[in-house]
């Protein structure tokens, strides 16, 4: 089950939710990457994004650094719809990180919709790369 915020009930009951005291190095953070991907027309955190987000949450909690969550969409749909979808995706990542114990004030949210594609082709591979949130 998932809420309107894109957070599943598994995320809410996760034992990792606020008890992880592991120190995270910047090298570990870089190795995990800073991009999480989404399914078509969805703003729900995918299972393959959990590990990336848990490492980022631990790092943000230990450092207090601020980041911007940049939401993106593929080119399908109207420009307005894709701006809103990018924002929903960025907010889903923000909400996940807050559930993990990150202070909301550390997290900025912005949507670029379809305006900053990671891949410029019009095919399923490119679309999948463009449905993302980048942690900056």
C-alpha positions, 0 to 999 in steps of 0.5 A: 500500500502506498500513500499519496506521498509515494511512501509505502507502508513498508517504508513507515514500518522499516526498522531502518526508519531512524535507528541507523547510526552507521557513519557514511563516507562521501565515497560511499555516497558517491558509489551509491549515486544520487539518482532515483528512478520512477515508473511511468506516470508514477511518483512512488518510491521503487524498491530499487531506490530504497538502498540509495535513499537510506544511504543518503538519509544516513549521510544527511543526518550525520552531516546536517548538509542541505540538498535540493531534490530535483524532480524530472519527467519524460517528454510524454504528457503536457508540460504542465502535467510533467512539472507537477509530476516532477514535483510529486516525485521530488516530494516523495523522495523528501517524505521518504528521507524525512521518515528516515529522520532527516530534518525537512529544513535540509531538503529543498524541492524543485521540479524541472518536468521534461525541461532537463532530460538526461537522455534526448531520444524518444524511446523507452530507454530514454524515457526511463532515464528521464523519470527521475529525482536527482539529489544535489 
